[in-house]
Amino acid sequence: MKDQTDIAALIDTMGQAARIAASELAFAPSGVKEVALLAAARAIRDGAGTILAANAQDLAFGRDKGLTPAMMDRLALDPARIEAMAAGVESVARQADPVGQVMAEWDRPSGLNIRRVRTALGVVGVIYESRPNVTADAGALCLKSGNAVILRGGSESFHSATAIHACLAAGLRAAGLPEAAIQLVPSRDRAAVSAMLTATAHIDVIVPRGGKGLVGLVQSEARVPVFAHLEGICHVYADGAADLEKARRVVLNAKTRRTGICGAAECLLIDRAFFDRHGGVLVEDLLQAGVEVRAEGALAAIPGTVPATPEDFGREFLDSIIAAKLVEGVDGAIEHIRRYGSQHTESILTEDDAVAERFFQRLDSAILMRNASTQFADGGEFGMGAEIGIATGKMHARGPVGAEQLTSFKYLVTGDGTIRP
């Protein structure tokens, strides 16, 4: 491994190259960026065998490291996931280019015409763990939005990320764009993270994508602005007016489709009126699916559940585990979510429009859903092609961060010899 001085020098060199590339990407034609991304998607498909071989090395590393099954699932690639990765890059390629879009335009009595237009942020630093597909998602979205990007993948996904990055670099070469537009830190050394967090001369924003430890570190040490979500503590609330069959489908999918993603449900809240009408069917469905249900109150009497502790609420399990409790109506659910939530994604199951509207109005999570699985908290499912992460802060970007969210804006003001009296 390199010493910290070498790592700092490496990030400085990469940052300088990224800044130069960003100045060119800021005005790169839409068609050129599309060519680069479509070529990258082809390279991902053509290089599937190489990517899978690299991923096998990472999976072996992860097993030796003792990663949990959920973390191993995040790390694993297969032909279907590689195809989804390539399709995501293609989807981003074919989207409208956000750079230069006119957000608003107006004329002033002074004779000035004013336009607010989208512009690239500059250089984005992405620090992520485990999920190798982030390499493709982040690279594609940053390129589409006219930004250069420095990617620092986790040690677990080092080989996979390197193989995927090679495909993105091939796309840049095919389009005649600078390869420094998408760079991957070629080291597992954690000193690279600290160096990126303080690279204010080169990096305009940091996007961390990983567990609580990583994101907390970034938020506490970064001198560069951060788009971050701390945890995906997602709640599903079954209201007294919920349709039973809809509720059963949604709850099961929200927890079990993929347990290791940030959009997986971590807490089930059941209205007492629903429980009085339907009993413990939602909990029983989860138990039958092999989920460990940590239940409180009357739900703890359901055979097969495990008594919940206070620490089980407000916890991101990222595993086949869920906390569950009864609440008194929608206001009880709102109170619980305000106390324990992470402002990521919450879903209400109800046929009552007024109750749904109250839930939407009184909670301020980045994503609120009705009669839908929290597993839809994903940029691809939102029509963004991919996402660089889910932002739960309130400044600049919230929810799935796609290409449009990776832009800022500037004002273009036109006069005709106009002077101010």
HUURFEN-V57337 format. One record per residue. RES is the residue in one letter. PHI is phi in whole degrees, 0 to 359 (* if undefined). OMEGA is omega in degrees with one decimal (999 if undefined). NEAR is the number of other C-alpha atoms within 8 Angstrom. Layout:
BEGIN
res:RES phi:PHI omega:OMEGA near:NEAR
res:RES phi:PHI omega:OMEGA near:NEAR
END
This chain:
BEGIN
res:M phi:* omega:177.4 near:5
res:K phi:285 omega:174.6 near:7
res:D phi:280 omega:-172.7 near:6
res:Q phi:296 omega:178.3 near:7
res:T phi:297 omega:178.9 near:7
res:D phi:296 omega:-179.9 near:8
res:I phi:295 omega:178.7 near:13
res:A phi:300 omega:178.7 near:11
res:A phi:294 omega:178.2 near:8
res:L phi:300 omega:-179.2 near:8
res:I phi:295 omega:177.6 near:13
res:D phi:297 omega:179.0 near:10
res:T phi:296 omega:178.6 near:8
res:M phi:297 omega:-179.9 near:11
res:G phi:296 omega:178.3 near:12
res:Q phi:297 omega:179.3 near:9
res:A phi:296 omega:178.7 near:9
res:A phi:296 omega:-179.2 near:17
res:R phi:296 omega:177.4 near:12
res:I phi:295 omega:179.0 near:8
res:A phi:297 omega:-178.9 near:13
res:A phi:298 omega:-179.3 near:14
res:S phi:294 omega:176.7 near:9
res:E phi:278 omega:-179.1 near:8
res:L phi:294 omega:-175.6 near:13
res:A phi:303 omega:178.8 near:12
res:F phi:237 omega:177.8 near:7
res:A phi:297 omega:179.9 near:9
res:P phi:300 omega:-179.9 near:6
res:S phi:304 omega:-177.7 near:7
res:G phi:296 omega:179.2 near:6
res:V phi:292 omega:178.3 near:9
res:K phi:295 omega:178.6 near:13
res:E phi:295 omega:177.7 near:11
res:V phi:301 omega:-179.2 near:12
res:A phi:299 omega:-176.2 near:15
res:L phi:287 omega:178.4 near:16
res:L phi:293 omega:176.4 near:12
res:A phi:293 omega:177.5 near:11
res:A phi:295 omega:178.1 near:16
res:A phi:298 omega:177.4 near:16
res:R phi:297 omega:-179.8 near:9
res:A phi:295 omega:177.4 near:12
res:I phi:296 omega:179.2 near:14
res:R phi:295 omega:-178.1 near:10
res:D phi:294 omega:-177.7 near:7
res:G phi:262 omega:-176.4 near:9
res:A phi:304 omega:-179.9 near:10
res:G phi:297 omega:178.5 near:7
res:T phi:295 omega:-179.8 near:8
res:I phi:295 omega:179.6 near:12
res:L phi:295 omega:177.4 near:11
res:A phi:295 omega:177.8 near:8
res:A phi:295 omega:179.7 near:11
res:N phi:294 omega:176.7 near:14
res:A phi:298 omega:175.4 near:8
res:Q phi:297 omega:-179.6 near:9
res:D phi:293 omega:179.2 near:14
res:L phi:295 omega:176.5 near:12
res:A phi:297 omega:177.9 near:8
res:F phi:298 omega:-179.2 near:9
res:G phi:295 omega:177.7 near:11
res:R phi:296 omega:179.3 near:9
res:D phi:296 omega:-178.7 near:7
res:K phi:279 omega:179.1 near:6
res:G phi:81 omega:178.6 near:6
res:L phi:297 omega:178.3 near:9
res:T phi:292 omega:176.5 near:6
res:P phi:305 omega:179.7 near:7
res:A phi:296 omega:179.1 near:10
res:M phi:291 omega:176.2 near:10
res:M phi:296 omega:177.2 near:12
res:D phi:296 omega:177.2 near:8
res:R phi:297 omega:-175.4 near:10
res:L phi:282 omega:-170.2 near:14
res:A phi:288 omega:171.2 near:9
res:L phi:243 omega:173.0 near:9
res:D phi:215 omega:-177.7 near:7
res:P phi:305 omega:-179.3 near:7
res:A phi:294 omega:179.9 near:7
res:R phi:290 omega:176.8 near:8
res:I phi:293 omega:176.5 near:12
res:E phi:297 omega:178.1 near:9
res:A phi:297 omega:178.0 near:8
res:M phi:296 omega:179.1 near:13
res:A phi:297 omega:179.4 near:13
res:A phi:296 omega:177.4 near:9
res:G phi:296 omega:178.0 near:12
res:V phi:296 omega:177.5 near:17
res:E phi:297 omega:179.8 near:12
res:S phi:298 omega:176.7 near:11
res:V phi:298 omega:-179.0 near:15
res:A phi:303 omega:-172.2 near:13
res:R phi:269 omega:176.5 near:7
res:Q phi:287 omega:174.6 near:7
res:A phi:296 omega:178.9 near:4
res:D phi:286 omega:-178.9 near:9
res:P phi:286 omega:-175.2 near:12
res:V phi:291 omega:-179.8 near:12
res:G phi:90 omega:178.1 near:8
res:Q phi:298 omega:177.8 near:8
res:V phi:276 omega:-178.8 near:9
res:M phi:278 omega:179.7 near:8
res:A phi:199 omega:178.7 near:7
res:E phi:212 omega:179.4 near:9
res:W phi:204 omega:176.6 near:7
res:D phi:251 omega:179.3 near:8
res:R phi:252 omega:177.1 near:8
res:P phi:303 omega:178.5 near:5
res:S phi:291 omega:-177.1 near:6
res:G phi:101 omega:179.9 near:9
res:L phi:281 omega:168.3 near:12
res:N phi:255 omega:-175.5 near:11
res:I phi:237 omega:175.2 near:12
res:R phi:237 omega:172.1 near:12
res:R phi:256 omega:-174.3 near:12
res:V phi:236 omega:179.9 near:14
res:R phi:286 omega:178.3 near:14
res:T phi:219 omega:-178.7 near:13
res:A phi:294 omega:176.3 near:13
res:L phi:286 omega:-179.0 near:12
res:G phi:130 omega:179.2 near:13
res:V phi:240 omega:179.9 near:15
res:V phi:252 omega:172.7 near:15
res:G phi:253 omega:-179.7 near:14
res:V phi:243 omega:179.6 near:14
res:I phi:244 omega:-172.7 near:13
res:Y phi:217 omega:-178.2 near:13
res:E phi:239 omega:165.1 near:13
res:S phi:63 omega:-167.7 near:13
res:R phi:286 omega:-176.1 near:10
res:P phi:294 omega:-179.6 near:13
res:N phi:295 omega:177.4 near:8
res:V phi:300 omega:178.4 near:9
res:T phi:304 omega:-179.5 near:12
res:A phi:288 omega:-178.4 near:13
res:D phi:301 omega:-176.2 near:14
res:A phi:293 omega:179.3 near:12
res:G phi:299 omega:-178.5 near:12
res:A phi:294 omega:-176.9 near:13
res:L phi:293 omega:179.1 near:15
res:C phi:294 omega:178.5 near:14
res:L phi:298 omega:-178.9 near:14
res:K phi:301 omega:-177.1 near:14
res:S phi:269 omega:174.3 near:14
res:G phi:78 omega:-178.7 near:16
res:N phi:255 omega:165.6 near:17
res:A phi:279 omega:-177.1 near:17
res:V phi:220 omega:171.1 near:16
res:I phi:248 omega:-176.5 near:15
res:L phi:258 omega:173.6 near:14
res:R phi:235 omega:-179.5 near:12
res:G phi:281 omega:179.4 near:16
res:G phi:287 omega:179.6 near:11
res:S phi:299 omega:-178.2 near:8
res:E phi:293 omega:-174.3 near:11
res:S phi:254 omega:-171.9 near:15
res:F phi:304 omega:-176.7 near:11
res:H phi:290 omega:178.9 near:10
res:S phi:297 omega:-179.4 near:13
res:A phi:299 omega:179.5 near:12
res:T phi:297 omega:179.6 near:10
res:A phi:293 omega:179.4 near:11
res:I phi:290 omega:178.8 near:13
res:H phi:301 omega:178.4 near:13
res:A phi:301 omega:177.8 near:8
res:C phi:292 omega:177.6 near:13
res:L phi:295 omega:178.1 near:17
res:A phi:296 omega:177.2 near:11
res:A phi:297 omega:177.4 near:11
res:G phi:296 omega:178.4 near:16
res:L phi:298 omega:179.5 near:15
res:R phi:297 omega:-178.7 near:11
res:A phi:298 omega:-177.8 near:10
res:A phi:263 omega:-179.0 near:10
res:G phi:73 omega:177.3 near:6
res:L phi:264 omega:-177.8 near:10
res:P phi:296 omega:180.0 near:8
res:E phi:295 omega:177.8 near:10
res:A phi:290 omega:176.2 near:10
res:A phi:295 omega:178.0 near:15
res:I phi:227 omega:-178.8 near:15
res:Q phi:243 omega:176.2 near:12
res:L phi:243 omega:178.5 near:10
res:V phi:297 omega:-173.7 near:10
res:P phi:273 omega:-177.7 near:5
res:S phi:205 omega:174.1 near:6
res:R phi:272 omega:-174.5 near:9
res:D phi:298 omega:-178.5 near:8
res:R phi:294 omega:176.9 near:6
res:A phi:299 omega:178.7 near:9
res:A phi:296 omega:178.4 near:14
res:V phi:297 omega:-179.9 near:9
res:S phi:300 omega:-179.6 near:10
res:A phi:295 omega:178.2 near:11
res:M phi:292 omega:-177.1 near:10
res:L phi:294 omega:-178.1 near:13
res:T phi:248 omega:-176.2 near:9
res:A phi:275 omega:-175.2 near:13
res:T phi:295 omega:-179.7 near:9
res:A phi:284 omega:-172.3 near:4
res:H phi:239 omega:-173.4 near:11
res:I phi:251 omega:-176.6 near:14
res:D phi:269 omega:179.3 near:12
res:V phi:205 omega:176.2 near:12
res:I phi:252 omega:174.9 near:14
res:V phi:241 omega:175.5 near:13
res:P phi:271 omega:178.4 near:15
res:R phi:223 omega:-178.4 near:14
res:G phi:176 omega:-175.7 near:10
res:G phi:282 omega:-176.5 near:9
res:K phi:301 omega:-178.6 near:8
res:G phi:296 omega:-179.5 near:7
res:L phi:295 omega:-175.0 near:10
res:V phi:294 omega:176.7 near:14
res:G phi:298 omega:177.0 near:9
res:L phi:299 omega:-178.8 near:8
res:V phi:298 omega:-177.7 near:11
res:Q phi:294 omega:-177.4 near:9
res:S phi:276 omega:-173.7 near:6
res:E phi:251 omega:-173.7 near:8
res:A phi:290 omega:168.4 near:11
res:R phi:259 omega:174.9 near:8
res:V phi:271 omega:176.0 near:12
res:P phi:306 omega:-172.7 near:8
res:V phi:233 omega:163.9 near:11
res:F phi:260 omega:-175.2 near:11
res:A phi:212 omega:160.2 near:14
res:H phi:239 omega:-176.2 near:14
res:L phi:281 omega:179.8 near:10
res:E phi:208 omega:174.3 near:10
res:G phi:256 omega:178.0 near:13
res:I phi:271 omega:-172.9 near:17
res:C phi:267 omega:-179.2 near:16
res:H phi:248 omega:168.4 near:14
res:V phi:240 omega:-179.5 near:15
res:Y phi:247 omega:176.6 near:13
res:A phi:265 omega:-177.6 near:14
res:D phi:283 omega:177.9 near:14
res:G phi:300 omega:-179.7 near:11
res:A phi:262 omega:179.0 near:9
res:A phi:286 omega:170.4 near:13
res:D phi:283 omega:-172.0 near:9
res:L phi:300 omega:-175.8 near:7
res:E phi:292 omega:175.1 near:6
res:K phi:298 omega:-178.0 near:10
res:A phi:298 omega:-179.0 near:13
res:R phi:297 omega:-180.0 near:11
res:R phi:295 omega:-174.5 near:8
res:V phi:292 omega:-178.0 near:11
res:V phi:299 omega:-178.4 near:13
res:L phi:296 omega:-179.8 near:12
res:N phi:292 omega:-176.9 near:10
res:A phi:299 omega:-179.5 near:14
res:K phi:266 omega:-164.6 near:13
res:T phi:257 omega:-176.3 near:11
res:R phi:304 omega:169.8 near:9
res:R phi:215 omega:-174.1 near:8
res:T phi:279 omega:-172.8 near:12
res:G phi:263 omega:179.9 near:11
res:I phi:255 omega:-174.1 near:8
res:C phi:290 omega:178.0 near:9
res:G phi:270 omega:178.0 near:13
res:A phi:288 omega:178.2 near:17
res:A phi:293 omega:179.4 near:16
res:E phi:246 omega:180.0 near:15
res:C phi:213 omega:176.3 near:12
res:L phi:253 omega:176.2 near:14
res:L phi:251 omega:-176.8 near:13
res:I phi:240 omega:176.0 near:13
res:D phi:297 omega:179.6 near:16
res:R phi:303 omega:178.9 near:11
res:A phi:295 omega:176.1 near:10
res:F phi:295 omega:-178.9 near:14
res:F phi:296 omega:178.8 near:12
res:D phi:296 omega:-176.8 near:7
res:R phi:274 omega:-171.0 near:6
res:H phi:241 omega:-178.4 near:8
res:G phi:69 omega:-174.1 near:7
res:G phi:266 omega:-172.4 near:9
res:V phi:301 omega:-178.3 near:8
res:L phi:294 omega:177.3 near:10
res:V phi:292 omega:-179.5 near:10
res:E phi:297 omega:176.5 near:9
res:D phi:300 omega:-179.6 near:10
res:L phi:295 omega:179.4 near:12
res:L phi:298 omega:-179.7 near:12
res:Q phi:296 omega:179.5 near:7
res:A phi:276 omega:177.2 near:7
res:G phi:89 omega:179.0 near:7
res:V phi:275 omega:172.8 near:11
res:E phi:279 omega:-178.1 near:11
res:V phi:257 omega:177.5 near:14
res:R phi:265 omega:-166.6 near:15
res:A phi:253 omega:178.7 near:13
res:E phi:239 omega:174.4 near:12
res:G phi:65 omega:-176.4 near:8
res:A phi:299 omega:179.6 near:8
res:L phi:292 omega:-179.4 near:13
res:A phi:291 omega:178.3 near:13
res:A phi:278 omega:178.8 near:7
res:I phi:287 omega:-178.2 near:10
res:P phi:303 omega:178.5 near:5
res:G phi:100 omega:178.7 near:6
res:T phi:280 omega:176.6 near:13
res:V phi:246 omega:179.1 near:9
res:P phi:301 omega:179.8 near:8
res:A phi:281 omega:171.1 near:11
res:T phi:254 omega:178.1 near:8
res:P phi:304 omega:-177.9 near:5
res:E phi:287 omega:-179.0 near:6
res:D phi:283 omega:177.1 near:9
res:F phi:265 omega:-173.0 near:9
res:G phi:80 omega:-177.9 near:9
res:R phi:238 omega:175.7 near:8
res:E phi:266 omega:-176.1 near:8
res:F phi:282 omega:-175.0 near:8
res:L phi:50 omega:-176.2 near:12
res:D phi:204 omega:-179.3 near:8
res:S phi:279 omega:-178.2 near:11
res:I phi:221 omega:176.3 near:11
res:I phi:215 omega:173.1 near:14
res:A phi:269 omega:-177.7 near:13
res:A phi:213 omega:177.0 near:14
res:K phi:202 omega:173.7 near:12
res:L phi:274 omega:174.8 near:13
res:V phi:227 omega:-180.0 near:11
res:E phi:266 omega:175.7 near:10
res:G phi:70 omega:-175.8 near:11
res:V phi:296 omega:179.9 near:12
res:D phi:292 omega:175.2 near:7
res:G phi:294 omega:177.6 near:9
res:A phi:294 omega:-179.8 near:13
res:I phi:298 omega:-180.0 near:11
res:E phi:299 omega:-179.8 near:8
res:H phi:296 omega:-177.3 near:9
res:I phi:294 omega:177.4 near:9
res:R phi:299 omega:-177.8 near:8
res:R phi:281 omega:-170.2 near:6
res:Y phi:249 omega:-174.2 near:9
res:G phi:284 omega:178.5 near:12
res:S phi:244 omega:178.6 near:12
res:Q phi:62 omega:178.2 near:11
res:H phi:266 omega:-176.3 near:17
res:T phi:216 omega:175.7 near:16
res:E phi:226 omega:179.7 near:13
res:S phi:232 omega:174.8 near:14
res:I phi:250 omega:177.2 near:14
res:L phi:251 omega:-177.5 near:16
res:T phi:198 omega:172.6 near:15
res:E phi:257 omega:-177.6 near:8
res:D phi:264 omega:-176.6 near:8
res:D phi:299 omega:-177.6 near:7
res:A phi:294 omega:178.3 near:6
res:V phi:295 omega:179.1 near:9
res:A phi:299 omega:-179.8 near:12
res:E phi:295 omega:177.9 near:8
res:R phi:296 omega:178.2 near:9
res:F phi:298 omega:-179.3 near:11
res:F phi:293 omega:-176.7 near:9
res:Q phi:287 omega:-167.9 near:7
res:R phi:262 omega:173.2 near:7
res:L phi:249 omega:-175.2 near:8
res:D phi:236 omega:174.6 near:7
res:S phi:291 omega:-177.9 near:11
res:A phi:297 omega:-179.8 near:11
res:I phi:228 omega:174.9 near:10
res:L phi:238 omega:-174.4 near:9
res:M phi:233 omega:174.4 near:11
res:R phi:229 omega:177.6 near:9
res:N phi:53 omega:179.4 near:11
res:A phi:212 omega:-178.6 near:10
res:S phi:288 omega:176.8 near:11
res:T phi:295 omega:178.1 near:15
res:Q phi:294 omega:175.0 near:12
res:F phi:281 omega:177.6 near:9
res:A phi:287 omega:-171.4 near:11
res:D phi:202 omega:-177.5 near:12
res:G phi:300 omega:178.1 near:14
res:G phi:299 omega:179.8 near:10
res:E phi:288 omega:177.0 near:9
res:F phi:272 omega:179.7 near:10
res:G phi:86 omega:-179.2 near:7
res:M phi:269 omega:-177.8 near:13
res:G phi:82 omega:179.1 near:14
res:A phi:198 omega:176.0 near:15
res:E phi:218 omega:175.2 near:16
res:I phi:265 omega:178.8 near:13
res:G phi:157 omega:175.2 near:13
res:I phi:251 omega:-178.5 near:13
res:A phi:267 omega:179.7 near:14
res:T phi:250 omega:174.7 near:14
res:G phi:289 omega:-176.7 near:9
res:K phi:248 omega:-179.7 near:6
res:M phi:257 omega:174.7 near:5
res:H phi:71 omega:-174.1 near:5
res:A phi:237 omega:173.9 near:10
res:R phi:224 omega:179.9 near:12
res:G phi:74 omega:-178.7 near:11
res:P phi:300 omega:-179.6 near:13
res:V phi:262 omega:178.0 near:15
res:G phi:257 omega:-177.0 near:13
res:A phi:298 omega:-178.0 near:14
res:E phi:298 omega:-179.2 near:8
res:Q phi:287 omega:177.4 near:9
res:L phi:265 omega:175.0 near:13
res:T phi:241 omega:169.5 near:13
res:S phi:248 omega:176.3 near:9
res:F phi:209 omega:173.3 near:9
res:K phi:222 omega:-179.4 near:8
res:Y phi:256 omega:174.4 near:8
res:L phi:251 omega:-172.5 near:8
res:V phi:244 omega:-177.9 near:8
res:T phi:239 omega:175.0 near:7
res:G phi:235 omega:178.8 near:8
res:D phi:219 omega:-172.7 near:6
res:G phi:73 omega:-171.4 near:4
res:T phi:285 omega:177.3 near:8
res:I phi:235 omega:-178.3 near:4
res:R phi:263 omega:-178.0 near:4
res:P phi:289 omega:999 near:2
END
